[in-house]
Amino acid sequence: MVGLAIDSDHVYWINFNHAYVSRADLDGSNVNESFISTAPFPHGVAVDGSYIYWDAGGAIGRADLDGSGSDGNFIDGLTGGELDVAADGGQPIPVETGPPSITGDALEGAALVDVHGTWTNGPTGYSYQWLRCDAVSANCTAIPGAIDQTYTAMPADVGGTVRVREVALNNYGLSAPTASGPSAVIASAIPFLTSLPTISGSPVVGQTLTESNGTWTNSAAGYSHQWLRCDAAGRGCSAIPGATGQSYPLAAIDLGATLRVIEVADNASGTGSAATSNPSALVLSPLPAVVSPPTITGRPFVGATLTESHGAWTNSPAGFTYEWLRCTAAGASCRLISDATDHTYTPQSADLGSRLEVRETATNGYGSGQATSAQTDVVHDPDVAATVRGVWTAGDRLLITTACVGPAGTCRGTIAIAGVISACGTRIVSANARCRSTSKPRIRSANVGQASISVRAGQISTSTALITLNKTGRSLLERFYRLTATVRVSGAITLRRSLTFSYQRVTAFVSWNWAYNADQTLVKTMTITGLPKKAQVVVACHGPGCPCATRRVNPLNRTLQLAGLFGGHGLRPRAFVQVTISAPDSVAKVLEFTIRQNAGPSIATRCQPPGARRPAPCAG
């Protein structure tokens, strides 16, 4: 047995082992060992004029004097001592002589602490209940679960006050509850960020970027700013001295960098945590940058006029200059043509067998940028139509297809080779003619094939002849070779048809990995595998963010990494990247990437036969 309490009619004790409050009359009669059931291991009992109290399981239980209305958790969450004895109203339970008080800032999210009141008779423990009241400390209601000595002000408390109700206990029983005075009116908290500040404006040296404030709770009243200069990936940032306004004019030192801005909001309650914007797009040069290259119009004949048309440029060029270049028939080893600096150029005899291109320089007040046109077809004499191109080897069997429109009745004819343009000149020579030059491979002979053509009136009939070409030397690079099939029809007409030739396609495999956001796209990896021998790779980049216009690479092995050509530069929307993989005797493979906003690039695969000025859809 532990704990003992007495009132005017009964004596009470704790039956520790069986978890009961027991009772008997003051004369010892009417013993009831199981008068009130409690939680396990009760420790003490007390009575006042209205209730019986006991301590069990970390809580104070209570029941009416007749044992009814039992509540084992009348007060729970206690941390004080146990009740060993108790007495009636004449015993020394705690009596309040000064109410509790509240300390802490009256702010949403701040911790408020109950400071114990003053009590007689040595309290050994306390219980608490926090109350939510209106602004004048009226209409108070208990806050569910707020039973600790410390309470954190909630959003529901803003604009009102709080109180705390405290109960003290000692080994003789529980005090009557007593409430503190009210706190000050709970104010809103400091600003809290819900969306980041943003940066707008053109990221070009000489232009101005502007920060738009983020979104903050709790009525931010003011803002402060600090601009940061970062690397191209938006990292490694450092504060820009003096850049503390909401706008920032870009300077030359910012070229190739990105910008961020730190924003701090405050109100009457204090200052919020600093918020940093996402990085701007890469800061670009104000120099002219090509969007689409210049073009050449006109036929590449000796004595004809070729005309350059300006490319499309950013940053408002104020003037242009031109340089014409002469390249090999394969489009390589381009050299400047002396005094060819106008926007037009007339091919000379020195240009025969070559391709031409023009380099355009656009200039504004900040400097200049350059772009090169696509190459012309091979230059030839105006009376020769260069319709057959390719690499021929000894023993090639080429198919000539002819057509004949005959008069009424049936016409017959034969197919014959009328001439071949030799490797050492541009004149038409007869079949089996030899070229005098020995510096390059040449066609030595062409055997004539015979075929009969039968045509009915008003119809087109076709026939074929197989021609075998023989020559010395190794591969014969692109020249304007032309075989003309001449169909002679007795009593009718003579038709001419051109020879056609097919090339093998480059089969290299290209893989890539892009990283993009709303402002820019980065080339993380771009790898070409399975390159053929003597391959050449040309990477052209035009538009915002491009680090260069054109790069030519001659791979040393069958695998080539291209990401390094972009130098980590972020490509902006509408930039255009073209990767051309070519090899001797083959149709080049061309991949075209168009940079898009907040999406991966659009991709097209095209083909460019030897001698073609530009890529076209792949056939078959």
Beta strands, then each sheet from edge to edge (+ up, - down):
strand 1: 2-6
strand 2: 10-15
strand 3: 20-25
strand 4: 32-37
strand 5: 44-47
strand 6: 51-56
strand 7: 59-64
strand 8: 71-75
strand 9: 96-98
strand 10: 101-103
strand 11: 111-115
strand 12: 118-119
strand 13: 125-133
strand 14: 141-142
strand 15: 150-152
strand 16: 161-170
strand 17: 173-174
strand 18: 178-179
strand 19: 193-195
strand 20: 198-200
strand 21: 208-212
strand 22: 215-216
strand 23: 222-230
strand 24: 238-239
strand 25: 247-249
strand 26: 258-267
strand 27: 270-271
strand 28: 275-276
strand 29: 290-292
strand 30: 295-297
strand 31: 306-309
strand 32: 312-313
strand 33: 319-327
strand 34: 335-336
strand 35: 344-345
strand 36: 355-364
strand 37: 367-372
strand 38: 397-405
strand 39: 415-417
strand 40: 420-421
strand 41: 428-429
strand 42: 443-446
strand 43: 460-471
strand 44: 484-488
strand 45: 494-498
strand 46: 504-505
strand 47: 509-516
strand 48: 521-529
strand 49: 536-542
strand 50: 550-553
strand 51: 560-561
strand 52: 576-582
strand 53: 586-596
strand 54: 599-608
sheet 1: 1+ 2- 3+ 4-
sheet 2: 5+ 6- 7+ 8-
sheet 3: 9+ 12-
sheet 4: 10+ 11- 15+
sheet 5: 14+ 13- 16+ 17-
sheet 6: 14+ 13- 16+ 18-
sheet 7: 19+ 22-
sheet 8: 20+ 21- 25+
sheet 9: 24+ 23- 26+ 27-
sheet 10: 24+ 23- 26+ 28-
sheet 11: 29+ 32-
sheet 12: 30+ 31- 35+
sheet 13: 34+ 33- 36+ 37-
sheet 14: 38+ 43- 42+
sheet 15: 39+ 44- 45+
sheet 16: 40+ 41-
sheet 17: 46+ 53+ 52- 49+ 50-
sheet 18: 46+ 53+ 54-
sheet 19: 47+ 48- 51+
end
